[in-house]
């Protein structure tokens, strides 16, 4: 499964995302996709989240990890603004 997001996309959490026992992020929180490949999706959040400092305030989804896979990302994220494609100049 793919998540359909690319680096630079702005996203909003559509539901609470829990990374037990480290942190919980409330629905409505906004961030930027900062990393994506065939196995990992990373979103850096705009607001500081208590407990997420160790991960540079980033939430990760890992394809194949139950509950944190791309299917979960598709349920938990909505794109609110597409990122700008990187220049090849």
Protein Blocks (a to p, Z undefined) as FASTA:
>chain_A
ZZhiaehiacddfbdcdddfkbccdehiacddfbdcfkbccdddfbdcehilmnoopacd
dehiahiamklmmmmpccfbdcddddfZZ
